[in-house]
């Protein structure tokens, strides 16, 4: 049996090859389709994506920078176990950034942008109703990216994306039990309502409560899946 979800992946012409490989492997690691501790083979992944080894090496380097894999010279590349310290550090940084984002969003949001947020929440709702966890996480990310766009600071979202990979692993693992999507969806509605009402205090409080959710989930998830976490 293959240690990867499938043997082949069809690349497209819309993004550079290394970005497509990175996005696919990142998703598979975050969603635990590729398990912590798994050795990643340049040769096998090159064959799976039908590419040379160079874009695969570039992908491994980016995954390592985001804390998802460890590259050991002369030994190979391995999916890292989840670091609770890195999860907590990422949450701390993200909390500081996103509080500033929502405060700015309250000032700058336009009616058209409110409609984009509303449309996103409807798509989140459909994903929740149909128990589509991957789709819900994608719309969740899109919601937070829209907030950064409204605040006119897309670099803020780029920064968040670079630090949240380890957080995403815990977030995905918690969706079925500890932090169900319906709870997260309600928190998104609270953020949306506060921005709609122009209430900066409520918006900052709502985003803080939303991002603090991971503090309550990481210990429970760690106890249930101790073999996937660093000691």
C-alpha positions in Angstrom: 0.0 0.0 0.0 1.3 3.5 -0.9 2.0 5.9 2.0 0.6 8.7 -0.2 -3.2 9.2 -0.8 -2.9 8.4 -4.6 -0.2 7.6 -7.0 -0.7 10.3 -9.6 -1.7 14.0 -9.5 -2.6 16.0 -12.6 -0.8 19.3 -12.8 -2.3 22.3 -14.6 -0.9 25.4 -16.4 -2.3 28.0 -14.0 0.4 27.9 -11.3 4.2 27.1 -11.3 4.8 23.4 -10.8 6.5 23.8 -7.4 3.6 25.8 -6.0 1.1 23.1 -7.1 3.2 20.3 -5.5 3.6 22.4 -2.4 -0.1 23.1 -2.1 -1.0 19.4 -2.6 1.5 18.0 -0.1 0.7 20.7 2.4 -2.9 19.8 2.3 -2.2 16.1 2.6 0.1 16.7 5.6 -2.3 19.1 7.3 -5.2 16.7 6.8 -3.1 13.8 8.1 -3.4 11.9 4.8 0.4 11.7 5.0 1.1 10.8 8.6 3.6 12.4 11.0 7.0 10.6 10.8 6.5 9.5 7.2 9.6 9.6 5.0 9.1 11.6 1.8 11.0 10.4 -1.2 12.1 12.8 -3.9 12.1 10.0 -6.4 8.6 8.7 -5.5 7.0 12.2 -5.4 8.7 13.2 -8.7 7.1 10.1 -10.3 3.8 10.8 -8.7 3.7 14.3 -10.2 5.6 13.4 -13.4 8.2 16.1 -12.8 11.9 16.4 -12.3 13.4 16.3 -8.8 14.1 20.1 -8.7 10.6 21.3 -8.0 10.2 18.6 -5.4 13.3 19.8 -3.6 12.0 23.3 -3.7 8.7 22.0 -2.2 10.6 20.2 0.6 12.5 23.4 1.5 9.2 25.4 1.7 7.5 22.7 3.7 10.5 22.8 6.1 10.3 26.5 6.4 6.7 26.2 7.4 7.5 23.6 10.1 5.8 20.6 8.3 8.8 18.5 7.4 12.4 18.1 8.6 15.3 17.7 6.1 18.1 15.6 7.6 21.3 15.5 5.5 22.2 12.0 4.3 19.1 10.6 6.0 16.1 12.1 4.1 13.0 14.3 4.6 10.4 13.4 7.2 7.0 14.8 8.1 7.4 16.4 11.4 5.4 15.6 14.5 3.3 18.5 15.7 5.0 21.0 18.0 2.7 22.5 20.6 5.2 25.3 21.1 5.0 26.2 17.4 1.2 26.0 17.5 1.1 28.4 20.5 3.7 30.8 19.0 1.7 30.9 15.7 -1.5 31.6 17.5 0.2 34.5 19.5 1.5 36.1 16.3 -1.7 35.5 14.4 -3.8 37.0 17.2 -1.8 40.2 17.1 -2.0 40.6 13.4 -5.7 39.7 13.0 -6.8 42.0 15.8 -5.2 44.9 13.9 -6.8 43.6 10.7 -10.4 43.7 12.0 -10.0 47.1 13.6 -8.9 48.4 10.2 -11.6 46.5 8.4 -14.3 48.2 10.6 -12.9 51.6 9.3 -12.6 50.7 5.6 -15.2 48.1 4.8 -17.5 48.9 1.8 -21.0 47.5 1.1 -19.5 45.5 -1.8 -17.0 43.9 0.6 -19.7 43.1 3.1 -21.4 41.2 0.3 -18.3 39.2 -0.3 -18.1 38.2 3.4 -21.8 37.3 3.4 -21.3 35.1 0.3 -18.3 33.4 1.9 -20.4 32.7 5.0 -23.1 31.1 2.9 -20.5 28.8 1.3 -19.2 28.0 4.8 -22.7 27.1 5.9 -23.2 24.7 3.0 -19.9 23.0 3.7 -20.9 22.6 7.4 -24.4 21.2 6.4 -22.8 18.7 4.1 -19.9 17.8 6.5 -17.3 18.8 3.9 -14.4 19.5 6.2 -11.7 20.4 3.6 -14.1 22.7 1.8 -15.0 24.4 5.1 -11.3 25.0 5.9 -10.8 26.5 2.5 -13.7 28.9 3.0 -12.5 29.6 6.5 -9.1 30.7 5.1 -10.8 32.7 2.4 -12.9 34.6 5.1 -9.7 35.6 6.9 -8.0 36.6 3.7 -11.0 38.8 2.8 -10.6 40.6 6.1 -7.0 41.3 5.3 -8.0 42.6 1.8 -10.6 44.8 3.4 -8.0 46.2 5.7 -5.9 46.9 2.6 -3.0 44.8 3.8 -2.7 41.6 1.7 0.8 41.2 3.1 -0.8 40.5 6.5 -2.5 37.4 5.1 0.7 36.3 3.4 2.5 36.5 6.7 -0.3 34.5 8.5 -0.2 31.8 5.8 3.6 31.4 6.4 3.2 30.7 10.1 -0.1 28.8 10.4 0.7 25.5 8.8 1.2 23.7 12.2 -1.9 25.4 13.6 -3.8 24.1 10.6 -2.9 20.5 11.5 -4.4 20.8 14.9 -7.4 22.8 13.5 -8.2 20.0 11.1 -7.8 17.3 13.7 -10.2 19.2 16.1 -13.1 19.7 13.6 -14.8 16.4 14.3 -14.9 16.6 18.1 -13.3 19.5 19.9 -14.1 22.5 17.7 -16.9 21.5 15.3 -17.3 23.6 12.2 -20.7 24.8 13.4 -19.0 26.5 16.4 -16.3 28.1 14.2 -19.0 29.2 11.7 -20.9 31.0 14.5 -17.7 32.8 15.5 -17.3 34.0 11.9 -20.8 35.3 12.0 -20.0 37.2 15.2 -17.0 38.8 13.5 -19.1 39.7 10.4 -21.9 41.2 12.5 -19.5 43.4 14.5 -17.9 44.7 11.3 -21.3 45.3 9.8 -22.3 47.3 12.8 -19.1 49.3 12.8 -18.4 48.0 16.4 -14.6 47.9 16.6 -14.6 46.7 20.2 -16.9 43.8 19.5 -15.0 42.9 16.3 -11.7 42.7 18.2 -13.3 40.7 21.0 -14.9 38.3 18.4 -11.6 37.7 16.5 -9.8 37.1 19.8 -12.3 34.5 21.0 -12.1 32.8 17.6 -8.3 32.5 17.5 -8.2 31.5 21.2 -10.2 28.4 20.3 -7.0 26.5 19.5 -5.7 27.0 23.0 -8.6 24.9 24.3 -8.3 22.2 21.5 -4.5 21.6 21.3 -4.3 19.9 24.8 -7.3 17.6 24.1 -6.0 16.7 20.6 -2.5 16.1 22.0 -3.8 13.7 24.6 -5.8 11.7 22.1 -3.0 11.5 19.5 0.1 11.7 21.6 2.2 9.7 19.1 1.7 12.6 16.5 3.0 15.3 18.9 6.5 16.3 19.9 7.3 15.8 23.6 
